[in-house]
Amino acid sequence: MAEAPRPSHGLIDTSVVIALENVDAGQLPSKLAIRAPTMAAFAAGPHAAGDAGERARRQDPLQQAEAQFSEATPAKLRNRLRLLTLKLKLIDDEFGM
């Protein structure tokens, strides 16, 4: 039985991102992507940690994911811009501006 061709693109989930350094790169598509909720889970991880050691342990996968998936940075900036816009609107509403 012939092996299936390696896909050129693939969407991976949180568990694959965590284990990425232990996965044979030849088994994965050449171009990988992750969804925004996956990045959000990584971003929330350090904040949900109960102590400094756990926070540091959770920070590492977040930084690796951000470095690996360059699209994460623009998405983060868009989300920050939306949040800032909402905050400014609240301030405007509060002070009648």
HELIX and SHEET records of a PDB file:
HELIX    1   1 THR A   14  ILE A   18  1                                   5    
HELIX    2   2 LEU A   20  ASN A   22  5                                   3    
HELIX    3   3 ALA A   25  GLN A   27  5                                   3    
HELIX    4   4 ALA A   36  ALA A   48  1                                  13    
HELIX    5   5 ALA A   52  GLN A   68  1                                  17    
HELIX    6   6 ALA A   72  PHE A   95  1                                  24    
SHEET    1   A 2 HIS A   9  LEU A  11  0                                        
SHEET    2   A 2 LYS A  31  ALA A  33  1                                        
END                                                                             
